[in-house]
Amino acid sequence: MLRDRHGRTVDYLRVSVTDRCDLRCTYCMPQDYRGFENPPDWLTYDEIERVVAAFVRLGTRRVRLTGGEPLTRGGLAPFAARLAALPGLDDLSLSTNATRLARHAPALRAAGIDRINVSLDSLNRACMTAITGRDSLPAILGGLAAAQEAGFDPIKINMVAMKGVNEHEIEPMAAFCIERGFILRLIEVMPMGATGRNTQFLPLDGIRDQLVRRFGLVPQARELGGGPARYLSTPDGRASVGFITPLSQHFCATCNRVRLAVDGTLYMCLGQEESYPLRPLLRAGASDAELEAAIRTAIELKPLQHDFNRQPEKIVRFMSQTGG
C-alpha cells in the first residue's frame, strides 16, 4: 500500500481528464477564464491508463474521473471500460455536472462506472443560472433521470453551500434527494483561487442541526464511499445526507487521496502547493518500475494538512485546474 510520511494510506486517486467545462460556476472558474491547458499537453488516455495502472499495482482501490467536466472530452466511456478492467481496481466513479449525462449515461454504465456524483447547487432555475453562468437546470435534471434509468445506484448530489446564494435552497434540496433516493452531500466552499475566496463561506454545523430537526436524521452506520463526508440517514435508513467540512472541521488526518491533473501533475493537497510532474517521465519512455518509484516519491510530499484557514490567499489556482 502507498503510505505517506505521516502514516496515512493513500488508496484513492482522482483523475482529471480535462480542465475544460461547459459551465462557469462562480466558486470554481471565472466567467471569462481562458487559461486552459493546450490539448497537446493533456495526458493521452494511454498515458492516464499507465498512471492509473501503476497506482492500482501500488494498492489504490478507488479511482474517480473528474474535470473540469469530464464529458466534454470525447471517448470517455470506452476509456472508462479500459480502467474498469484493471485487475485490483474495486471502485470506478465519475463526477459530472450532468449537462451531457442524458446521452452518455447508458454507455458509461455499460463501461463499468459504478457510481456518479452530480453537482447541483439549487433547484431554482434562476439561481442555477446565476451560479453556473447558463440556463443549466433542465439539462442537469434530464441527466439525473437518465442516470437513474441506466441503473446508477447510488447517485450522489454535491451541493456547495454558499451564504447569501443558496442557503435557503438546502432544505428543499434535501427533501428532493430523500424523495428520489439520491444521497445529498453538502460541501463547504474552499478558498481556491479568487473565485473560491470571493464566495461567502457558510459553515455546515447550523445546517446540520436544521436538517436533523426537519427530517429526523440519525447517525449513519454504513460507509458510503471512500471520501470525507460524515453521513446522517433518515430513520428508516433509506436516504442519507453527508456533510463535507474542509474548513470548519477539517479531515486532513485521514486524507486518503491525491489528484492527477490533465497535464500529468500529481497534486498532493487542494490547500497546498506540493506537486509532482509525471508527464515528462511518461514521455521520456519511463518503465513501469520507474513510474511506480516516481509515484512513491510524490506521495512522500503529501503535507500534513491544508492552510485554507490560516492562509486562504495561498492557493491561486482554480479548482478546475487541479481536478475536482
N, C-alpha and C positions, 0 to 999 in steps of 0.2 A: 504493500500500500504506500501511497505518497503521503509523507508527513512533513509538515513544515518545522522550522526551528523552534516553534512554540508548542509542538506536540500535537497539533491538530491534524486530523486525517483529511486529505483533500480527495474527495471521491465524486465531485460534481463539476462538470465543465459546461460553461455556457458559450456557445459558438455563434458569433455574428456572421451571417453570410452576406450582408450588405449594410452600409451605413446610410443608405437612402430610404426615404419614406414618402408615402403619398399624403401624409398629414403633417401638420406643424403644431403639435401640442405645445401649449405655452410654457410648460415646465421642462420641456425636452430639447426643443430646437427652435431657433429664431425663425420668424416668418420668412425673412429674406435670405436665409442661410444658403450658401453655395459652396462651402468648403469641403465638398465630398472627396473621398479618395477616387483617383482615376481607376477605371476598371483594370488596366494592366497591373496595377498594384494590389488588386484583390487577390487573395489566395484562390486558386482554382479549386474546383470540387475535389480533384485528385489530391491536391495538397492538403485541403482540410481533412479529407479522409485519412491521410497519413498521420496527421496530428492526432485526430480522434482515436485512431487505432493504437497509437503509442500510449495515449492516456489510458485506454482500456487495458492494455497489457500491463500497465503500472497500477491497476486497481480501480480506476474510475468506473463507476457503475451507472451514473446518471449523466445524460447529455441533453441539453436544451438548445434548440435552434432559435436564434433571435436576430434582430437587426438593430437599427432601422426597422423597416418592415420586411421580413424575410420573403413574403410572397411577391415582392417586386422583382426578385431575381428569378429568372426562368429556370426551369428544370428542377425545382426544389423537391418534388415528390419522388422522382427517380433517384435523386441523390439521397434522400431520406431512407429509401429502401436499401441502399448500399450500407448506410450506417446501421440500420436495424439488423442487418445480417452479421454484424461483427460479433464474434464469439465473446461472451463475457459482458456485453452491454445489456443491462437489465431494464433500462428505462430511457426511452427517447421521446421527448416532448417538444412542444412548439409554443412560442409566444407570438401573438399576432394582434394587429388592430382590427382584424376581421373584415375590412372593407372589401377584400378579394376572396374571402373564405368561401362564399357561396359556391363559386365554380371550382374550387380546389379541394373542398372537404372530402369528397369520396376518394379521390386519388391519394390524399395524404393519409387517410385511414387505412387504405389498402397497402400503402407503402410501409406501414408499421409504426406510425406515430401513435404513441399510447395515450397521450394527454395533451390538451391545449389550454393555454391561458389567453384570455381575450381582454384587451384594455378597453374599459368602458367607464367613463368618469361621470356620466349623467344619463338619465332617461329623458331629459328635456332637450328637444331638438335645437332650440336656440342656444342653450347652454353648451351643448356639444359642438355646435358650430363655432361658438366663441373660443372654446378650448382647443379644438383641433384645426381651426382655420378653414374648414369647409363643411358643407352640409353632409355629415358622415353618418348620422344615426340610422337612417333607413338601411344603408348597406351593411352596417355592423349587425343590426338585428336580423337581417336576412342571412348573414354569415353564421350567426348563432343558431338559427333554425336549421340551416343546412348541416351544421356540425352535429346537432342532436340527431338529425335524421341519418347521418352517416355512422352513428353509433359511438361517438366520442363520449367517454364517461370515466372520470369526471371532467366537467368543463369548469374552469375557474375564471372568475371575473376579477380583474385587477382594477381597483378604483383608487386613484391618487386623491387623497383628501386635502382640499385647499380652502383655507379660511377666506370667507367672503366670496367664494366662487361656487363651490358645490357642497358645502357642509349641510345645507338644507336638503340635499338630494340623497344623503346617506341612508336615512330610514326607508324612503321609498325604494332605493336600490336593494336594500336587504330584503324587503318584502317581495320584490320582483324575483330575486335569486332563490329565496326559500320556496316560493310558489312553483318555480320551474325546475328546481333541483340543481341549480348552479351553486358552486361554492364561491362566496364572496370573500375577497381579500382586500382589506383596506390598507393603504400604504401611506406612510408619512413622506412628504416631498423631501428630496435631498438637494442640498445647495450645490449642484453640479453646474458649472458654467453660470453665465449671467442669467439664463432662463430659470434655472433652479433657485438661484438666490433672490430673484425678483418675485417668486411665488410665495404667498403668505403661508407660513408654516401653521399646521393645525395638529396639536398633539392628540393622540388617539385615546388617552385614558378616559376622558369625559365621554367620548363617543361610545367607547366600550360599555360604560355604565348605562348609557342611554339605551343601547340595543339590548342589554341584559334585561332591563325593565320592560321594554316594549315586547320582546319576543321570548322572554323566559329562558334565555340561553344559559347553558351549563357547561362545565369544562369538558373538552373533547378528549376521549380516551385513546382513539386510534390515530396513528400517524397519517398525514395527508401529504405525501411527497417529501423531498429532502431539503426543503427550504426553511427559512427562519420564522415563518408565520406561527403565531400562537393561536390555537383554534378553540372556539366555543361551538356548541351544537344546540339545536333545538331539543326540547325534552324528549321527543320521540326518536332522536338520532338521525333523522332523515335529511337534515340540512345543516351546513356549517358556515361559520363566519370566522375568518382569520384576520389577525392584526400584525402588520409588519412595521416595526417601530425602530428604525435605524438611528433616530436621534433621541427620542425620549427614553427608550430602554434598548440600548444597542445590544447586539448579539454577536459581537466580534469574537468572543471567547470560544464560540462554537462554529465559527465560519468554516465551511467545508468546500468552498468553490473558488475557481479562478475563471477569467473570461478571455476568450480568444477573439480579438477584433478582426475585421475583414482583411486588414493589411498584414495579418500574421503576428501582431503584437499580443503577447500574453500580459494581461493586466491582473495584478495580484489583489487589488482592492479598489473599490469605487472611490474611496476617500483618501487615497494616497497616490503617489506617482510611480511607485515601483513597477517596472515592466520588463519584458524580455522579448526581443525581436526574433521570431522564428523564420520569417520569410527568407532572409539571407542564407540561413542554414539549409533550408529546403531547396533553394535554387542553386546552391553550390554542390548539390548532389550528396548531401549527408546520408550516412547509413542509418538504419533503424536504431542501432545502438547509440550512435551519436545524437540522434534526435531524442531518445529517451534520457540520455545524460544531460542534454540541454534543459529538458523539462524538469528534471530533478534539481538542477542549478536554479532554475527560475522559481520553483516552489520555495527554495530557501530564502528568497527575497520577500516572501509574504510578510507584511507588517503585523504587529500585534493588534492594532485597531485603527479605525479611521480618525480623521481630525475634523470632521464636519462641525462638531460642537465648538472646538477651540479656534479653528481657523477655517471658517466657512468660505473664505475667499480663495483658499489654496488651490482647488481644482478648477482649472479654466476650461477644460474640455467638456463638451456636452455629453449627455447620456448616450446619444445616438452614436458618438464616436467610439465609445467604449464597448457598446453592446449591452442591451437591456438586461 
